[in-house]
Amino acid sequence: MKMLSCISFLALVNIIYGKKTKKDNKLYFYSGLLSIHTFIGGEMATEKKTIRKKIAATKQMKKIMADNYYELDSAAKNNDKKVAWCTSVGPAEILRSLGFYVYFPENHGAMLGASRMSTDLIPYANAIGYSPEVCSYLTSDIGAYLKKVTPLSKAYEGIKSVPKPDVVVFNTNQCRDVQDWMRFYAKEFKVPLLGIHTHSGVNDVTDTHIQSIAQQMKEMIEYLEKISGNTFDMKELHKVLSLSRECSDLWKEVLDTATNIPSPLTFFDGTIQMAPAVALRGTQIAVDYYKLLLKELKERVKNHEGAVEGERFRLYWDGMPIWGRLRAHSELFANKKACVVASTYCNSWIFTGFDPSEPYKSMARAYTELFIVRADAAKERYLKKMMDFFKIDGIIYHDSKSCANNTNSRYGMPQRLEEETGIPSLVVNGDLNDLRCLSDEQFITNVEAFIEQLEGKK
């Protein structure tokens, strides 16, 4: 799964919450398309713009994410701390317990998408042999490396590049693309490459699955001790894993507030608010942030304040976000009084399996129970539970051109679930980062028609 893992937390937050930057012309062209769609019979239809409620805690999140990137930058520049690159659902807890500063390349991939730099950078990776069909996180990130550019330098003054790693670590529970992606950087930076190879298409997670992944985690320790210069301490792993579990539980509570009607947050809010759950899990900083955010959301629930004014429809988003259109899509749904209340994506950083008393086995279980790892039968059971839990009126499947692993609409799943549940669905075509794969007008037309369909069922 090309997950996000996070985001230019200044650039992305500004994009979705409406702060215009110098390079926002393409985004406002899209907003123009929204205006074009209000013409009916040659006349402009007047339509009151729905207000999207901002989250006050975001200001604090921007600060802690800035601190995180400055710490990584300092560690790499001064060589006083070891930096590990880790895929977003890789063994970050083990790395933190050994004193590594942890950098997640998917974060950077999502930042490139959110800042709309990706489309121009992908061809450079294509030119050295990476197909346009593979993950556009991978191709945009490698393209940025080849062109020596990064959105970090625009978001955070003084940061010139991504932090140089001392080791690169991956887990193929997301997809095989992460292995090739990390191999490229291990070769470029001449650093060790360590990986966990996870099973795919798993229906029920068994002891056999857990034991094989746990053993691979244990085998990493000796190599990581040599690279870090620190001796592995099981007590430290217990501490880090406890913090990761607490972070995960709080993040679940945050997302579960959306079961309320009206929902106090949207999927689009979630793609921003998930940042600490991805990049800072295993730290007290992430735990403290989610306590702050949860307090604000509970206050909204108490006061019956919805994220979308006048919420009428409750939708579920399956698949990757379309990073370069978060703000525009958020506005599109809000203006139709449709709240995208939940998603497979944001829930991918809920690790209820973490248990400090059994660190290796519990990490192996949690990282193998991920939605993306599972067989269709298990995925369908999960989606049916989510539809019921969040009181969903309709589900949107994003068929992401370069992310087959996190696309669930290609083998009849939407039709099967609609037949079983009666909940209508819509498949939208696009991509997580490559905007050449997205037709803005078609997206708008399809969403509007879908909302009309839901209106007919009310």
N, C-alpha and C positions, 0 to 999 in steps of 0.2 A: 504494500500500500504506500503510495506516495503521499504520505500523510503530512502533515504540518505540523508539517509540524509547526510553523508559526509564521513569521510575518514581519514585514518591516513595521515594527510596532509603532513607529511614528507615522511612516508613510501610509500604512494600511489603515490605522485608526483614523487618520485624516481623510482618507478616501471614503471610508464607509460612513463616517459621521459628518462629512460635508465640508471639510476644510480644503479649499481649492489650492492646488500647487501650480507651479509654472508649466508643468507638462500634463495638465489635465484636459487638453483640448479634445483628445479622443473620447474621453469619458463624457464630456459635454455634448459631443456629437451624438453619443448614445442617448443622452437625455433629450436631445432634439428629436430623436426617433420616437420617444415617448410622446412628445408634443404632436408630432405628425399623426400619431394614432388617435388623437382626440378630434381630428377633422372628420365630420360626418356630413356627406352631401355637400361638400364645399364650404361648410361653415364650421367655425371653431366651437367645439362643445366645452362649456365651462365646467370645470371639475375641481372641487375643493381638494387641495393637497393634504393628504393624511400626515399627521405629525408622527415622527419616529422618536420615541423617548430615549434620550441619551443616558448612559450609565455613568454616574459620578465617580465610581471607583476606578474607572479607566485611567484617570490622571495618575493614580498611584501605580497602576500596572505599567504605564509608560516609563515611569521612573525606575522601577525594579528591572525592567527589561533593558533599559539603557545601561544601568549598573552592570548587568550581566555581560553585555557585549564589551563594555569598557574593561572589565576584569579579564575577559578572554584576550582582548587586544593587548593588554599590559603583560599578561603571562607569556604570550607568544613573542612579544618584542624584547622583553627583559630576560627571558629564559629562566625565570625564577620559579615557575610552576609548570608542570607538565600538562599539555593539552591533548585530550582524546577526542577524536571525531567519532560520533556514534549515531547510527541510524535511529530514527525517532522512537521506535519500540524495540530498541536493542537493550543490552544489559547495563543501562546507565547507573544503576545502583551499585554494581560491582566497581565500576570506574570511580564513582564518587568516594566509595569506601577506601580506595587506594590513593586518594588525594588528587585525582585528575580534575582539571577544569573541563567540563564537557560541552562540546559544540555539536549542534545537530544540523547537518547539511540540508535536510528537508526544510528547515526554517528559512534558509537562504533561498531555496527554490521557490517557496511560497512568497517570499519578499519580492523576488524577481517577477512573479506573476502579478502580485498586487500592485506593484509600481509600473506594470505594463512594459517592462524592459525585455521580457522573455522572447516575444515574437521576433525581435531583431537579432537576438543572440543565438537562438536555436540553430540557424543555418551553419554557424561556425562549428558546432559539434557534429552536425550532419556531414560536413566537409571532411572530417577526420574519421568517418566510418560509423557514427552512431545514427541509426535509422530514424526517420521522422515518426516511425511507428512506436518507438520505445518512449518511456517515461519523459514527459517534457520538463519535470523537475531536473532530471539528469541532464537533458540536452541544454536547457537554459543555463543551468549551473556551470556545466563544463564550458559552454559558450562564453559565459561571463569571465571564467578563469582565463580562457584563451585571449580574451580582449582586455583583460586586466581592469575590469570594472566591477563594482558592487554597490547595491543600494544602501549598504551599511554606511558608506562614506557620505551619502546624502542625509541619512537619518541621524547619524551620530558624528558630530564634528571631531576631526582628528583621526578617525579610523580610515585607513587607506585600503585595507584588504581584509579578506577573511583570515582568521588566526592560523598560523602554520601548525600542523599537528605533529605530535610525537608518536602517535599510533592511530590507526584507523580501524574501527570495529563495526561489524554489521550483523544483522539478523535477517535471514530471508523470510521471516514470517510475513513481511510486507509483500515481497515479490523478489524475483531473481535479479531484477534491474539494480537493486541496491548493491548487490555483490559486484557487478561490473562498474558501477558508479564509484564505489569505494576503492576498487582495484586501480582505477585511473589515478586517483589521488595518492594512493600509497606509492605508486610508481613515480609520479611527478615529484613528490616530496621526499622520496627515498626513505620511507618509514615502514615499520611492520604493519601487516594486514592480518587481522584476526576475525574469524567469522563463526556464526552459529547457523547451521543449516536446519531449518524447521520443516516439518511435514506440511503438506498442502492438501486441500480437499478433505479435511478432517470432519467426520460426523460427530462422534462422541470422543472426547479427549480421554485417553486411557493411560494406565500406568506405564505402558510401553513408550508412549509419546513423551510422557513426563521424564522418565528415567533417561532417555536418550538426550533430551535437551539439557537436563540438569548436569549430566556428565560432561557435555561440551562446555558448559559454563565453568565447571570446576577445572577443566583442563586449561582454561585461559589464565587462571590465577598466577601460575609460575611465570609465564611470559610477561604479564602485566606488572608483577613485582619487580622484575628486572628493569622494565622500561620506566616505571615510576620512581624506583629507588626506595620504595617503602615496603615494609613487611605486611602481608595481609593480616587483618585483625577481624575476627568473626564478630566481635562486639561492635565494631564500627559498622559492619554490614548490617547487623541487627538494627542499629540506630538509623541508618540511612533508609533501610527498607520500611521501618516503622513510619518515618516521615513520608515516604512515598505512598504508603497505604492511607495515612491520614489525609494527604493531599487528594488522593483518588476518591476517598469517601466524601470529602467536602465538594469536590468537583461534581460528583454524582448528585449531591444535594442541590447544587447550583442548577444543574440541568433539569432536575426533577421539579423545580419550582414551576416549570412550564406546563405541568399537569393542571395548574390552576387556570380558571377561565375568568378574566382574560389572562393570557400568559405574560409574565413580567419581563421575558426576554425572548429573542428570536434566534434561529439558527445563525443568522448573520452576526448577531452579537456574540454567539458562541464561538465562531471562528476566530474572534479577537480575544475573548476572555479565556480561551483554552491555553493561551501562550505559556503561563507559568506551569500548567499541568504537564506540558511537553518539555519545555526547556529547563525548568527548575524543580522538577519532582525530585524528592530526596533531600529537600532543603526546608528549613523553617520558614524561609522567605515565602515560598509558595503556599505553605499552610496558612500563614498570617494573612496573605492576600485573599485567599478564598473565604476566610472568616469575615473579612471586611465586605467582600462582594455579596456573600450570602446574607449578611445583615441588611444590606440595601435592598436586595430582592425580596426578602421577607417583609420588609416595610411596604414595598409596592403591593405585595399580595394582600397585606392587612388593609391597605387603602384602596384596593380594587383598581390599581393603576396598571394598565396594560402597556406592553411595549408598542403595540399597534393600536392606535386610537379607533374605537368602534369595531374591535375584532369580530368578524363574522365566520371566517373559515379557518380551520386548523389543518396545516399541512405538514407532511414529513418529507425530508430530503434524503434520498439515498445516493451515495456516491460522493465524488470529490466536489469541493466548491469550485466555482469558476472565479479564480482569484481576481482577475482584472475587471470583473463586473460586480463585485460585491455591493457596492453602494447603489448602483443602478438597479440591480435585482432586488435589493432591499426596498427601494422606493417603489418599484413596480408592484410588488406584492402588497406593500403597505397601502398604496393608493387603491387597491382592490379590497382593502380590509381583510386581507388574507395574512395570517401569521404563520410563518414556517416555524413551528414550535420545537421540532426535534430533528435529529439526524443520526445516521449511522456513524458519520465522520467524527462528530464531537464526542460521541460516546466511546470512541475507540481508545480513550485514555482513562477509562474506568477499570481499575485492576483490583477487583474485590478478592481475587485469589491470593494476593500478597499476605504472607504470614511469617513474621520475623522468627517464629520458633522453628520453621522449616524453610530457610531462605532459598536454597537451590530448587527444591521441589516446587515451592509456591511460585517462584519467579518463572520456572519452566511452565507451570500450569497457566499462570496469568497471561504469559506472552504467547501461549498456544491456543488459548480460548478466544483470541481476537476474532472478530467477525470475518475479517478478510481471509483467515486461514481455513475457515470452515467450508463444508460441503453445502450444496444448495438446500438440502433438507433441513440442516441446522440453521441456515440463514433464514429460511422461511418461517421456522418456528419462532425465531427471535423477532422478525419483523411483525408477525401477528401479535406478539405480546406488546411490542412498542405501539402498534396502532391502537390497541385497546387501552394501554396505560395512559397515553397522551390524548386520547379521545379524538383521533384523526378523522378528518373528512375526506382527505385525498392524499395520495403519495406521488411524489415526483422522483423519477429515476434519471440521474444524469449519466448519459452514455458518453463517457470521456474518451476521446479518440486515442489518446496515448496511455490510458490507464485501464487496460482490460481487467486487471486484478481487482480493481475497485469499481467495476461496472457490473451490475447485476441484472441488466435488462436484455441480454442477448440470447438467452436460452429459455424464454418462456416464463420466467418468474413473475413478471407483472400480471400476465394473463392468469396464471395459476392462483395467485393471491387474490386477484379481483374476483375470480369465480368463487373462491372459498369464503371471502369476507364481505363481498359486496361493496368494498371501498374502491372507488375509481382511481385510476392512475394515469400519469402522463410521462412519456419518455421525451427528454430534451437532449439534443445533440450539442456537444461542445468539447471543451478540454479544460483541464485544470490551469494550464499556463499558455497554450498556443491559441491566441484569439483568432487565428486564421481558420480555425475549425468551428467557429461560432458565427451563426447568422443572427444578428441582433433582431432584425425585423421578424424573422421566423420565430425566434424565442418569444418575443412579445405576443405575436399573434396566437401562438400555441397556448401560452399561459392565460391570455384573456379568454380564449375559447374554453379552456379547462375551468376557469372560475365561473363562467356562464353555465357550464354543465353542473357544477356544484350548486349554483344558485337555484337551478331547476329542481334539485333534490331537497332544498330546504323546506 
